[in-house]
Amino acid sequence: MIPCMHNKMTAVHELFHALGFSNKLFDKFRKCDEVGVCEPWPQPIVRPVDGVMRLVTGAVVRQMSKHFNCSSESDFGGPLEVEGDSVTSHWDGLLMHSSIMGSKEQKPYQTLIDPISLAVFEDTGWYKVNYSQADKFMWGQDKGCSFGLPNFCKQHEGICLQNVTGCHHLRLSKARCNVNTKIPSSCGVFAADQIPCFITPVNSTSFDDETLSSSSRCFLSSLRPAYSYSSEKNASFLNLIGKCYERKCEKDQYYLRVNGGDWLLCVPESYIQVQGFEGNILCANYDIVCSDFIHPEPQLEFVASSTPVNLLTISQDIRTPWNRIEASVTYSLLEGGARPAKSFFCPVALVIGIIASIFVDFLS
């Protein structure tokens, strides 16, 4: 499943570049009103704001301000990656971690089609966007204008200050913090680099107190089996690290269990202890632990299927080279095993991604 998802998310990423998310096309974006009258955006639309190069256009600023709960900065646009003296065609890897258009390749099940990336297409002037089909994007949500900025680095969900092990912010897998210790006050991010918690291994493997299953998520834990002699205890075991435990969600609360034991009520930001173990487990936020981030596979189709959900539609008959792509990007929510009539197989999705990346170079 994972290699297939990787190919398809790669194809979506490259198609988004071809459809307009490109630094080679930013200066061609247009501001359009409700009746279709368009004009160039006030230049430059890419400019430094609070030390970060940002794409400052209407819908992007609107979605950024809403997501991060930042109302004090009128130019709070999308943060772009910078290489040398130029911006790239990607979001900053830390400030927009887990976004489909982020600069760092991530695990496919932790790559989300976020509303901020979709806002870029609205601001091209070429598309109308169906925001209802965006994934639930929680990175930095409601954390304010300074989230992730140097000198404002705080221990938020998924952000770290030193090279330690923990959990990815979506809690789908254990992760390791990557932080540049040569830069004072710089933020790091927990990057997933281990087996996902939610996938049951093919071969039975011992994980001590951990359980890998579809209902498992990552929690910060210091559990270890209880010993009879106190001399065997070591303070280093009390450090919290990422571990996989089963969880059960009910309405507005959830329960956790270890090694098939009793279900224990887990109150966010509190610690629980487990009989037969030393140490404790830190209970994570309900909205993260009980959200279904393992989204359905994206469907990329050249013709509409019987039940597509359009993510982007061309808003006008615009005679430009970009309209040579006779394709619509759909993101169908597959429920009950239902699938659109025509969907790409994994190898084809990869080929589409490669063609799309070549197409962007052609436009330039």
C-alpha positions as CSV (number, residue, x, y, z in Angstrom):
1,M,0.0,0.0,0.0
2,I,2.7,2.5,1.0
3,P,4.8,2.3,-2.3
4,C,1.5,2.8,-4.3
5,M,0.5,5.8,-2.1
6,H,4.0,7.3,-2.6
7,N,3.7,7.1,-6.4
8,K,0.3,8.7,-6.4
9,M,1.2,11.5,-4.0
10,T,4.3,12.2,-6.1
11,A,2.0,12.5,-9.1
12,V,-0.3,14.9,-7.3
13,H,2.7,17.0,-6.2
14,E,4.1,17.2,-9.7
15,L,0.7,17.9,-11.3
16,F,0.2,20.8,-8.9
17,H,3.5,22.2,-10.1
18,A,2.3,21.9,-13.8
19,L,-1.0,23.4,-13.0
20,G,0.5,26.6,-11.6
21,F,2.3,26.1,-8.3
22,S,5.7,27.2,-9.7
23,N,8.1,30.0,-9.0
24,K,8.3,30.4,-12.8
25,L,4.6,31.3,-12.9
26,F,4.2,33.5,-9.8
27,D,4.5,36.7,-11.8
28,K,1.7,35.6,-14.1
29,F,-0.9,35.2,-11.4
30,R,-3.9,37.5,-11.6
31,K,-6.4,38.9,-9.2
32,C,-10.0,38.2,-10.4
33,D,-13.3,39.5,-9.0
34,E,-16.5,37.6,-8.8
35,V,-17.6,38.5,-12.3
36,G,-14.3,37.4,-13.9
37,V,-12.6,40.7,-14.3
38,C,-8.9,40.1,-13.8
39,E,-5.8,42.2,-13.3
40,P,-2.2,41.5,-12.2
41,W,-1.6,41.2,-8.5
42,P,0.3,44.2,-7.0
43,Q,4.0,43.4,-7.3
44,P,6.0,41.9,-5.9
45,I,3.8,39.1,-4.7
46,V,6.8,37.3,-3.2
47,R,8.4,39.4,-0.6
48,P,10.0,39.2,2.9
49,V,7.7,39.4,5.9
50,D,9.2,38.9,9.4
51,G,12.3,37.5,7.9
52,V,10.5,34.9,5.8
53,M,10.0,35.0,2.0
54,R,6.2,34.7,1.5
55,L,3.8,34.4,-1.3
56,V,1.4,37.3,-0.5
57,T,-1.8,37.0,-2.5
58,G,-5.4,37.2,-1.4
59,A,-6.6,33.6,-0.9
60,V,-3.2,32.5,0.4
61,V,-3.1,35.2,3.1
62,R,-6.7,34.4,4.0
63,Q,-6.1,30.7,4.5
64,M,-2.8,31.3,6.3
65,S,-4.4,33.8,8.7
66,K,-7.3,31.5,9.4
67,H,-5.2,28.4,9.9
68,F,-2.5,29.9,12.1
69,N,-4.9,32.3,13.8
70,C,-2.7,35.3,12.8
71,S,-4.7,38.5,12.4
72,S,-2.0,41.0,13.3
73,E,0.0,40.6,10.1
74,S,-1.7,41.8,7.0
75,D,0.9,40.2,4.7
76,F,1.0,36.8,6.4
77,G,1.4,34.9,3.1
78,G,2.6,31.3,2.4
79,P,6.2,30.7,3.5
80,L,8.4,29.7,0.6
81,E,11.6,27.7,0.6
82,V,14.7,29.7,-0.3
83,E,17.8,28.3,-2.0
84,G,20.6,30.8,-2.3
85,D,19.0,34.1,-3.2
86,S,15.9,32.7,-4.9
87,V,12.6,31.1,-3.8
88,T,11.8,27.7,-5.0
89,S,8.4,26.2,-6.0
90,H,7.8,24.7,-2.6
91,W,6.7,25.8,0.8
92,D,9.2,26.1,3.6
93,G,9.8,22.5,5.0
94,L,9.4,23.5,8.6
95,L,6.7,26.2,8.5
96,M,4.5,24.0,6.2
97,H,5.5,20.6,7.4
98,S,3.3,17.7,6.0
99,S,1.9,19.9,3.2
100,I,1.6,18.3,-0.3
101,M,3.8,21.2,-1.6
102,G,6.4,21.1,1.2
103,S,10.1,21.1,0.2
104,K,10.9,17.9,2.1
105,E,9.7,14.5,0.9
106,Q,7.6,12.9,3.5
107,K,5.8,9.6,4.1
108,P,2.8,9.4,1.8
109,Y,0.4,8.8,4.7
110,Q,1.6,12.0,6.3
111,T,1.4,14.2,3.2
112,L,-1.7,16.2,3.2
113,I,-3.5,18.3,0.5
114,D,-3.9,21.4,2.6
115,P,-6.2,24.4,2.0
116,I,-3.2,26.8,1.9
117,S,-1.7,25.0,-1.1
118,L,-5.1,25.0,-2.8
119,A,-5.4,28.7,-2.2
120,V,-2.4,29.2,-4.6
121,F,-4.6,27.9,-7.4
122,E,-7.4,30.4,-6.6
123,D,-4.9,33.2,-6.7
124,T,-3.6,32.2,-10.2
125,G,-6.9,33.5,-11.5
126,W,-7.2,30.4,-13.6
127,Y,-9.2,28.1,-11.3
128,K,-12.0,27.8,-8.8
129,V,-11.1,25.7,-5.8
130,N,-13.3,23.3,-3.8
131,Y,-11.8,23.8,-0.3
132,S,-14.2,21.2,1.2
133,Q,-12.0,18.5,-0.3
134,A,-8.8,19.6,1.5
135,D,-7.3,17.3,4.0
136,K,-7.5,18.1,7.7
137,F,-4.3,20.1,8.1
138,M,-3.2,20.6,11.7
139,W,0.5,21.6,11.6
140,G,0.8,24.9,13.6
141,Q,-3.0,25.3,13.7
142,D,-3.9,28.3,15.9
143,K,-0.3,28.7,17.0
144,G,0.0,32.4,15.9
145,C,2.1,34.5,13.5
146,S,5.4,33.5,15.0
147,F,5.0,29.7,14.9
148,G,8.2,28.0,13.9
149,L,10.2,31.2,13.5
150,P,13.8,31.5,14.9
151,N,13.9,33.1,18.3
152,F,10.3,32.1,18.9
153,C,10.8,28.3,18.8
154,K,8.7,26.6,21.4
155,Q,7.8,23.0,22.2
156,H,4.7,22.7,20.1
157,E,3.2,19.5,18.8
158,G,5.8,18.1,16.3
159,I,8.4,20.8,16.9
160,C,11.5,20.0,18.8
161,L,14.6,21.8,20.2
162,Q,17.1,19.0,20.4
163,N,18.0,15.8,18.7
164,V,15.7,13.3,20.4
165,T,13.2,10.6,19.5
166,G,9.5,11.2,19.8
167,C,6.3,11.2,17.7
168,H,5.4,12.7,14.4
169,H,2.8,15.4,15.0
170,L,0.0,13.4,13.3
171,R,0.8,10.5,15.8
172,L,0.9,7.9,13.0
173,S,4.5,6.9,13.6
174,K,7.5,7.4,15.8
175,A,9.9,10.1,14.7
176,R,13.3,11.6,15.2
177,C,14.0,15.3,15.8
178,N,16.1,16.9,13.2
179,V,17.5,20.3,14.4
180,N,20.5,22.3,13.2
181,T,22.4,22.8,16.5
182,K,24.8,25.2,14.8
183,I,22.0,27.8,14.5
184,P,21.0,29.2,18.0
185,S,17.3,29.1,18.9
186,S,16.4,27.2,15.7
187,C,13.5,24.9,15.5
188,G,13.5,21.2,14.5
189,V,10.8,19.0,13.4
190,F,10.0,15.4,14.3
191,A,10.4,13.6,11.0
192,A,8.9,10.1,10.6
193,D,11.7,7.6,10.0
194,Q,10.5,4.4,11.5
195,I,7.8,1.8,11.0
196,P,4.3,3.3,11.1
197,C,2.3,2.5,14.3
198,F,-0.9,1.8,12.3
199,I,0.5,-1.0,10.1
200,T,0.6,-4.5,11.5
201,P,3.9,-6.1,10.5
202,V,3.9,-9.2,8.3
203,N,6.3,-11.1,10.5
204,S,5.5,-11.2,14.2
205,T,8.1,-9.0,15.9
206,S,8.6,-8.2,19.6
207,F,8.2,-4.5,20.5
208,D,8.2,-5.0,24.3
209,D,5.2,-3.0,25.5
210,E,4.2,-1.7,22.1
211,T,1.5,-2.8,19.7
212,L,1.4,-2.1,15.9
213,S,-2.1,-2.2,14.5
214,S,-4.7,-0.2,12.6
215,S,-5.9,1.3,15.9
216,S,-2.4,2.2,17.2
217,R,-0.9,5.7,17.4
218,C,2.3,7.1,18.8
219,F,2.5,8.4,22.4
220,L,5.3,9.8,24.5
221,S,6.1,7.1,27.0
222,S,8.6,6.1,29.7
223,L,7.2,2.7,30.3
224,R,9.3,-0.3,31.0
225,P,8.5,-3.6,32.7
226,A,8.5,-3.4,36.5
227,Y,11.5,-4.9,38.2
228,S,11.6,-6.6,41.6
229,Y,14.8,-4.8,42.7
230,S,15.1,-1.1,42.9
231,S,18.8,-1.3,42.2
232,E,17.9,-2.2,38.6
233,K,16.1,1.1,38.1
234,N,17.8,3.8,36.1
235,A,16.8,7.4,35.8
236,S,17.5,7.3,32.1
237,F,14.5,5.1,31.6
238,L,12.2,7.9,32.7
239,N,12.9,9.9,29.5
240,L,9.8,10.1,27.3
241,I,10.2,8.6,23.9
242,G,7.8,7.7,21.1
243,K,6.0,4.3,21.4
244,C,3.0,2.7,19.7
245,Y,-0.1,1.8,21.7
246,E,-3.6,0.9,20.8
247,R,-6.3,3.6,21.3
248,K,-10.1,3.5,21.2
249,C,-12.1,6.7,20.5
250,E,-15.5,7.3,21.9
251,K,-17.3,10.7,21.3
252,D,-15.1,13.3,22.9
253,Q,-12.7,11.0,24.8
254,Y,-10.4,8.1,24.2
255,Y,-8.9,5.1,25.9
256,L,-5.5,3.5,25.6
257,R,-4.2,0.0,26.4
258,V,-0.8,-1.7,26.6
259,N,-0.1,-5.2,25.5
260,G,-3.8,-6.1,25.3
261,G,-4.5,-5.1,28.9
262,D,-7.3,-3.0,30.3
263,W,-8.5,0.1,28.5
264,L,-7.5,3.2,30.4
265,L,-9.1,6.6,30.0
266,C,-6.5,9.0,28.6
267,V,-7.1,12.7,29.4
268,P,-5.1,15.0,27.1
269,E,-2.0,16.6,28.7
270,S,-2.2,14.2,31.7
271,Y,-0.1,11.1,32.5
272,I,-1.3,7.6,33.1
273,Q,0.3,4.6,34.7
274,V,-0.1,1.0,33.7
275,Q,-0.1,-1.9,36.1
276,G,3.0,-4.1,35.8
277,F,5.1,-1.2,34.3
278,E,7.2,1.5,35.6
279,G,7.0,5.0,34.2
280,N,4.0,6.6,32.5
281,I,2.4,7.7,29.3
282,L,1.6,11.3,28.3
283,C,-1.9,11.5,26.8
284,A,-2.0,13.4,23.5
285,N,-4.6,15.8,22.1
286,Y,-7.9,14.1,21.3
287,D,-8.3,15.9,17.9
288,I,-5.0,14.4,16.7
289,V,-5.2,11.0,18.2
290,C,-8.7,10.4,17.0
291,S,-8.6,12.0,13.6
292,D,-8.4,9.8,10.5
293,F,-5.3,11.2,8.7
294,I,-4.8,8.0,6.8
295,H,-6.7,9.5,3.9
296,P,-7.9,7.6,0.8
297,E,-5.7,7.2,-2.2
298,P,-5.9,10.3,-4.5
299,Q,-7.4,9.6,-7.9
300,L,-5.8,11.4,-10.9
301,E,-8.1,11.3,-13.9
302,F,-8.0,12.7,-17.4
303,V,-11.8,12.3,-17.7
304,A,-14.4,12.6,-15.1
305,S,-15.5,9.4,-13.5
306,S,-19.0,8.5,-12.4
307,T,-18.4,9.9,-8.9
308,P,-15.6,12.4,-8.9
309,V,-15.1,15.3,-6.5
310,N,-13.4,18.1,-8.4
311,L,-10.6,19.8,-6.5
312,L,-9.8,22.3,-9.2
313,T,-11.9,23.6,-12.1
314,I,-10.8,26.0,-14.8
315,S,-12.6,29.2,-14.1
316,Q,-12.5,30.8,-17.5
317,D,-11.6,30.1,-21.1
318,I,-8.1,31.5,-20.8
319,R,-5.9,31.2,-23.9
320,T,-2.6,30.4,-22.3
321,P,0.0,27.6,-22.5
322,W,-1.1,26.2,-19.2
323,N,-4.5,25.2,-20.6
324,R,-2.8,22.6,-22.8
325,I,-3.3,20.2,-19.9
326,E,-6.7,18.8,-20.6
327,A,-7.0,17.3,-17.2
328,S,-8.9,17.8,-14.0
329,V,-7.5,16.9,-10.6
330,T,-9.9,15.0,-8.4
331,Y,-9.6,13.8,-4.9
332,S,-12.3,11.3,-4.4
333,L,-13.2,10.2,-0.9
334,L,-13.5,6.4,-1.3
335,E,-16.0,4.9,1.2
336,G,-17.3,1.4,1.4
337,G,-14.8,0.2,-1.1
338,A,-16.3,2.3,-3.9
339,R,-13.9,3.5,-6.6
340,P,-14.2,5.9,-9.5
341,A,-14.6,4.1,-12.9
342,K,-11.1,5.1,-14.1
343,S,-8.2,5.3,-11.7
344,F,-4.5,5.1,-12.3
345,F,-2.4,2.2,-11.2
346,C,0.7,3.0,-9.3
347,P,3.3,2.8,-12.1
348,V,1.1,5.1,-14.3
349,A,0.7,7.6,-11.5
350,L,4.5,7.8,-11.3
351,V,4.8,8.3,-15.0
352,I,2.2,11.1,-14.8
353,G,4.3,12.8,-12.1
354,I,7.4,12.6,-14.3
355,I,5.6,14.0,-17.3
356,A,4.2,16.8,-15.2
357,S,7.6,17.8,-13.9
358,I,8.9,17.9,-17.5
359,F,6.0,20.1,-18.5
360,V,6.9,22.7,-15.9
361,D,10.4,22.9,-17.4
362,F,8.8,23.3,-20.8
363,L,6.7,26.3,-19.7
364,S,9.8,28.1,-18.5
